[in-house]
């Protein structure tokens, strides 16, 4: 069976209630699909109108289906259109998935819009559908999806059309109290969280939701070697001194164990000083290889510029004290030294495979977002590729 595209729209209420991680948890761990693109939207009225029209509801549907389709249209205009005055604009996260029978797989994972939903589906856990005397009294579907191949094709073309102007980094949408100076910070959910069916990425996002910050940007990225080297350049100098400290201990231990004579006191300092640059370079290359899936030592010049096979999910968080809040939840670089309950303590394996990266300053965040081109539109190219 040929691969196809499917999409999930995480609704504004789901995002506002910090349920994004739980939804992504199910989408990535219960399906057999690959996440290929992600983009935040603040839908305009025109986008909502065209999307509602593209759903193409048929008058031949049965009574229950007509009620639900009308409820979806009403929901779109009430929840997706710009909201004035409450400080919480309509933020929608569009996720694109690729795989065999992608539309059917997403329907299975998300579940139906019914009065009784199984708890393991997305809607069974996060959606609500209340009916009284044949009328829908409360309707919150948690997410919206396409339900047929032709429908997905038609609907995604609308989102692709408006993606350049309605999607991207939603910096200026949120309103804050006077005197509050909101910061933006970048988080990268690292490649090991996507290498097999796993709830890890969603669980990590759940951890970050504890900060009370707002997600204002999202993108799936495949770093190239040159890009990764540029991204991690600031840690090179720090690595050199860190490696010297680690080398001294190891050199002293090796000399004591393998030499049958006394050696000068402090010789390990001299050896470590000579080797620290080589060791730091080796460790730096390991980081680049892990993040890209390509070996920077053996890669050709053309391969260094290409996007690598490994995947990260980039998220931008905004709010007061965002840098410090995210880094407290993230934990120390070494999972063994991280506090209990932090991302790196719970999901890290070592100093490289440690769950996620987060910017250490506002300046770093801006620099890193430029390098990964966080505002680049991947929705249009993906839709054009398929349709």
C-alpha positions as CSV (number, residue, x, y, z in Angstrom):
1,X,0.0,0.0,0.0
2,X,1.3,3.4,-1.0
3,X,2.1,6.0,1.7
4,X,-0.3,8.9,2.2
5,X,-0.7,12.0,4.3
6,X,-2.9,12.4,7.3
7,X,-3.3,15.4,9.5
8,X,-4.3,16.3,13.1
9,X,-5.3,19.7,14.3
10,X,-4.9,20.1,18.0
11,X,-7.7,22.4,19.0
12,X,-7.2,25.7,20.9
13,X,-8.9,24.4,24.1
14,X,-6.7,21.3,24.1
15,X,-3.6,23.5,23.8
16,X,-4.8,26.0,26.4
17,X,-5.4,23.2,28.9
18,X,-1.8,21.9,28.4
19,X,-3.0,18.6,26.9
20,X,-0.8,18.8,23.8
21,X,1.8,16.3,25.3
22,X,-0.9,13.8,26.1
23,X,-2.3,14.0,22.5
24,X,1.1,13.6,20.9
25,X,1.8,10.7,23.3
26,X,-1.0,8.7,21.8
27,X,-0.4,9.8,18.2
28,X,3.3,8.7,18.3
29,X,3.0,5.6,20.5
30,X,-0.2,3.9,19.2
31,X,0.2,4.4,15.5
32,X,2.5,3.3,12.7
33,X,3.0,6.7,11.2
34,X,5.8,9.1,10.9
35,X,5.5,12.7,12.1
36,X,6.8,14.8,9.1
37,X,5.8,18.4,9.8
38,X,4.4,20.6,12.6
39,X,3.3,24.2,12.5
40,X,1.5,26.6,14.9
41,X,-1.4,28.6,13.4
42,X,-3.5,31.6,14.5
43,X,-6.2,31.0,12.0
44,X,-7.8,34.0,10.2
45,X,-11.5,34.2,9.5
46,X,-10.8,33.5,5.9
47,X,-8.8,30.3,6.7
48,X,-11.7,29.1,9.0
49,X,-14.3,29.8,6.3
50,X,-12.4,28.0,3.6
51,X,-11.6,25.0,5.8
52,X,-15.2,24.7,6.9
53,X,-16.3,24.8,3.2
54,X,-13.6,22.3,2.3
55,X,-15.0,19.7,4.7
56,X,-17.7,19.2,2.0
57,X,-20.5,18.0,4.2
58,X,-23.1,16.0,2.3
59,X,-26.9,16.3,2.7
60,X,-27.1,12.6,2.1
61,X,-25.6,11.8,5.5
62,X,-27.8,10.3,8.2
63,X,-29.3,12.5,10.9
64,X,-26.6,11.9,13.6
65,X,-23.8,12.7,11.1
66,X,-25.5,15.9,10.0
67,X,-25.8,17.0,13.7
68,X,-22.1,16.3,14.2
69,X,-21.0,18.0,11.0
70,X,-23.0,21.1,11.9
71,X,-21.5,21.0,15.4
72,X,-18.0,20.9,13.8
73,X,-18.8,23.9,11.7
74,X,-20.2,25.8,14.6
75,X,-17.1,24.8,16.7
76,X,-14.7,26.1,14.1
77,X,-16.3,29.6,14.0
78,X,-16.5,29.7,17.8
79,X,-13.1,28.4,18.6
80,X,-10.7,28.7,15.6
81,X,-11.5,32.3,14.6
82,X,-9.6,35.2,16.3
83,X,-10.8,35.8,19.9
84,X,-10.7,39.3,21.1
85,X,-10.0,40.6,24.5
86,X,-9.3,37.5,26.7
87,X,-5.6,37.4,26.2
88,X,-5.8,33.8,24.8
89,X,-5.8,33.9,21.0
90,X,-6.8,30.8,19.1
91,X,-3.6,28.7,18.7
92,X,-3.9,25.6,16.6
93,X,-1.1,23.0,16.1
94,X,-1.2,21.3,12.8
95,X,0.7,17.9,12.7
96,X,1.3,16.1,9.4
97,X,1.8,12.3,9.5
98,X,2.9,10.0,6.7
99,X,2.5,6.3,6.3
100,X,0.4,3.5,4.8
101,X,-3.3,4.1,5.4
102,X,-2.5,7.3,7.3
103,X,-6.1,8.5,7.3
104,X,-7.4,5.2,8.7
105,X,-4.7,5.0,11.3
106,X,-5.4,8.5,12.6
107,X,-9.1,7.7,12.8
108,X,-8.4,4.6,14.9
109,X,-6.1,6.5,17.3
110,X,-8.2,9.6,17.6
111,X,-11.6,7.9,17.8
112,X,-15.1,8.8,16.8
113,X,-17.2,11.8,18.0
114,X,-19.8,9.9,20.0
115,X,-21.5,10.1,23.3
116,X,-19.5,7.1,24.5
117,X,-15.8,7.0,23.6
118,X,-13.3,4.5,24.7
119,X,-10.7,6.0,27.1
120,X,-7.7,4.9,25.2
121,X,-8.5,7.1,22.1
122,X,-7.6,10.7,22.0
123,X,-11.2,11.8,22.1
124,X,-12.1,9.2,24.7
125,X,-9.6,10.9,27.0
126,X,-9.7,14.6,26.0
127,X,-12.9,15.1,24.1
128,X,-16.4,15.8,25.4
129,X,-19.8,15.3,23.7
130,X,-22.9,15.9,25.7
131,X,-26.4,15.5,24.3
132,X,-29.7,16.1,26.0
133,X,-33.1,15.2,24.4
134,X,-31.5,14.8,21.0
135,X,-29.6,18.1,21.0
136,X,-25.9,18.6,21.5
137,X,-25.3,20.6,24.6
138,X,-21.5,20.6,24.8
139,X,-19.0,19.7,22.1
140,X,-15.2,19.6,22.4
141,X,-13.6,17.1,20.0
142,X,-10.1,17.8,21.3
143,X,-8.6,17.4,17.8
144,X,-9.9,17.5,14.2
145,X,-8.7,15.1,11.5
146,X,-9.5,14.3,7.9
147,X,-11.7,11.3,7.4
148,X,-11.0,10.3,3.8
149,X,-8.2,10.5,1.3
150,X,-9.9,13.0,-0.9
151,X,-11.1,15.0,2.1
152,X,-7.5,15.2,3.5
153,X,-6.3,16.3,0.1
154,X,-8.9,19.1,-0.2
155,X,-8.5,20.2,3.4
156,X,-4.7,20.3,3.5
157,X,-4.6,22.4,0.4
158,X,-6.5,25.1,2.4
159,X,-4.1,25.0,5.3
160,X,-1.1,25.1,2.9
161,X,-2.6,28.1,1.2
162,X,-2.8,30.1,4.4
163,X,0.3,28.6,6.1
164,X,2.6,31.5,5.1
165,X,0.5,34.2,6.6
166,X,-1.5,32.4,9.4
167,X,1.2,30.0,10.6
168,X,4.7,30.3,12.1
169,X,6.0,31.8,15.2
170,X,3.1,33.5,17.1
171,X,5.2,35.9,19.0
172,X,2.9,38.9,19.3
173,X,-0.4,37.2,19.9
174,X,-0.5,36.7,23.6
175,X,-1.2,39.6,26.0
176,X,0.5,40.0,29.4
177,X,0.0,42.1,32.5
178,X,1.7,45.4,32.6
179,X,5.3,45.1,33.8
180,X,5.7,41.5,32.5
181,X,8.5,41.0,30.1
182,X,7.9,37.6,28.4
183,X,10.8,35.6,27.1
184,X,11.0,33.1,24.3
185,X,13.0,29.9,24.6
186,X,13.7,27.0,22.2
187,X,13.3,23.3,23.1
188,X,14.4,20.4,20.9
189,X,12.9,17.0,21.6
190,X,15.9,14.9,20.7
191,X,16.1,12.1,18.0
192,X,16.1,9.1,20.3
193,X,12.5,9.9,21.2
194,X,11.4,9.3,17.6
195,X,13.5,6.2,16.7
196,X,10.7,3.8,17.6
197,X,7.0,3.9,18.6
198,X,7.2,5.6,22.0
199,X,5.3,7.9,24.3
200,X,8.5,9.6,25.3
201,X,8.1,12.8,23.2
202,X,4.6,13.4,24.4
203,X,5.6,12.7,28.1
204,X,8.5,15.2,27.8
205,X,6.1,17.8,26.5
206,X,3.8,17.1,29.4
207,X,6.7,17.8,31.7
208,X,7.3,21.2,30.2
209,X,3.6,22.0,30.5
210,X,4.2,22.2,34.2
211,X,5.8,25.6,33.6
212,X,2.6,27.3,32.6
213,X,4.3,28.7,29.5
214,X,2.7,28.9,26.0
215,X,3.8,27.0,22.9
216,X,4.0,29.6,20.1
217,X,6.0,27.8,17.5
218,X,6.7,24.2,16.3
219,X,8.6,22.5,13.6
220,X,9.9,19.1,12.7
221,X,13.6,19.4,11.8
222,X,16.2,17.2,10.3
223,X,19.6,18.8,11.1
224,X,22.4,18.6,8.6
225,X,26.0,18.3,9.8
226,X,27.0,21.9,9.0
227,X,23.8,23.1,10.7
228,X,24.4,21.0,13.8
229,X,28.0,22.1,14.1
230,X,26.8,25.7,13.9
231,X,24.1,25.1,16.5
232,X,26.4,23.5,19.0
233,X,29.5,25.6,18.4
234,X,29.1,27.5,21.8
235,X,29.6,24.3,23.8
236,X,33.0,23.5,22.1
237,X,35.1,25.6,24.4
238,X,33.2,24.4,27.5
239,X,33.7,20.8,26.3
240,X,37.5,21.3,26.2
241,X,37.7,22.1,29.8
242,X,35.2,19.5,30.9
243,X,37.1,16.9,29.0
244,X,40.4,17.9,30.7
245,X,38.8,17.3,34.1
246,X,37.4,13.9,33.1
247,X,40.7,12.9,31.4
248,X,42.8,13.7,34.5
249,X,40.9,11.1,36.6
250,X,41.0,8.5,33.9
251,X,44.7,9.0,33.1
252,X,45.7,8.8,36.7
253,X,43.7,5.6,37.1
254,X,45.3,4.0,34.0
255,X,48.8,5.0,35.0
256,X,48.4,3.6,38.6
257,X,47.0,0.4,37.2
258,X,49.4,-0.3,34.4
259,X,52.8,1.1,35.5
260,X,55.1,-0.8,37.9
261,X,57.0,2.3,38.9
262,X,56.3,5.6,40.5
263,X,55.5,8.5,38.2
264,X,55.8,12.2,38.8
265,X,53.1,13.9,40.7
266,X,50.8,15.9,38.4
267,X,51.9,14.1,35.2
268,X,48.2,13.4,34.5
269,X,47.6,17.2,34.3
270,X,50.3,17.5,31.6
271,X,48.9,14.6,29.6
272,X,45.3,15.8,29.9
273,X,46.3,19.3,28.7
274,X,47.8,17.8,25.5
275,X,44.8,15.5,24.9
276,X,41.9,17.7,25.9
277,X,41.3,19.2,22.5
278,X,41.3,15.8,20.8
279,X,38.9,14.4,23.3
280,X,36.6,17.4,23.1
281,X,36.6,17.1,19.3
282,X,35.7,13.4,19.6
283,X,32.8,14.2,21.9
284,X,31.6,17.1,19.8
285,X,31.5,14.8,16.7
286,X,29.5,12.3,18.7
287,X,26.9,15.0,19.5
288,X,26.7,16.0,15.8
289,X,26.3,12.3,14.7
290,X,23.6,11.7,17.2
291,X,21.6,14.8,16.2
292,X,22.0,14.3,12.5
293,X,22.4,10.6,11.9
294,X,25.6,11.2,9.9
295,X,29.2,10.9,10.9
296,X,30.9,14.3,10.5
297,X,34.3,12.7,10.2
298,X,33.5,10.5,7.1
299,X,30.7,12.5,5.5
300,X,31.3,14.1,2.1
301,X,31.0,17.8,1.6
302,X,27.7,17.5,-0.2
303,X,26.3,15.2,2.6
304,X,27.4,17.7,5.3
305,X,24.9,20.2,3.8
306,X,22.0,17.8,3.4
307,X,19.3,17.3,6.0
308,X,20.1,14.2,8.1
309,X,17.9,11.2,8.6
310,X,17.4,11.8,12.3
311,X,14.4,13.9,13.5
312,X,13.8,16.5,16.3
313,X,10.7,18.3,17.3
314,X,11.4,22.0,17.9
315,X,9.0,23.9,20.2
316,X,9.1,27.5,21.1
317,X,7.8,28.5,24.6
318,X,6.9,32.0,25.6
319,X,6.2,33.6,29.0
320,X,7.6,35.3,32.0
321,X,11.0,33.8,32.9
322,X,10.7,31.2,30.2
323,X,14.4,30.4,30.0
324,X,14.8,29.6,33.7
325,X,11.4,27.7,34.0
326,X,12.2,25.4,31.1
327,X,15.7,24.7,32.3
328,X,14.5,23.8,35.8
329,X,12.1,21.3,34.4
330,X,14.8,20.0,32.0
331,X,17.4,19.3,34.7
332,X,21.2,19.0,34.6
333,X,23.0,17.9,31.4
334,X,24.1,14.6,33.0
335,X,21.0,12.6,33.9
336,X,22.9,11.1,36.9
337,X,23.2,14.6,38.4
338,X,19.7,15.8,37.5
339,X,17.0,16.3,40.1
340,X,14.2,13.7,40.5
341,X,11.2,14.5,38.3
342,X,13.1,16.4,35.7
343,X,13.1,15.5,32.0
344,X,16.7,14.4,32.0
345,X,16.4,12.3,35.2
346,X,13.3,10.5,33.9
347,X,14.2,10.2,30.2
348,X,17.9,10.7,29.8
349,X,20.6,7.9,29.3
350,X,23.8,10.0,29.2
351,X,25.0,13.5,28.5
352,X,24.2,13.2,24.8
353,X,21.0,11.1,24.9
354,X,19.4,13.2,27.6
355,X,15.9,13.7,26.3
356,X,15.9,17.4,25.2
357,X,17.8,20.5,24.6
358,X,16.8,24.0,25.9
359,X,18.3,27.4,25.3
360,X,20.4,28.8,28.2
361,X,19.7,32.5,27.5
362,X,17.5,34.8,25.4
363,X,20.4,35.5,23.1
364,X,21.0,31.8,22.6
365,X,17.3,31.1,21.9
366,X,17.3,33.7,19.2
367,X,20.5,32.4,17.7
368,X,19.3,28.8,17.8
369,X,15.9,29.6,16.3
370,X,17.6,31.3,13.4
371,X,19.9,28.3,12.7
372,X,17.0,25.8,12.6
373,X,14.8,28.3,10.7
374,X,11.9,27.8,13.1
375,X,9.5,29.9,11.0
376,X,10.1,28.0,7.8
377,X,6.9,26.7,6.2
378,X,7.0,22.9,5.8
379,X,3.3,22.5,5.3
380,X,3.2,23.9,1.8
381,X,6.0,21.8,0.4
382,X,4.7,18.6,1.9
383,X,1.2,19.2,0.5
384,X,2.7,20.1,-2.9
385,X,4.8,16.9,-2.9
386,X,1.8,14.7,-2.4
387,X,-0.9,16.5,-4.4
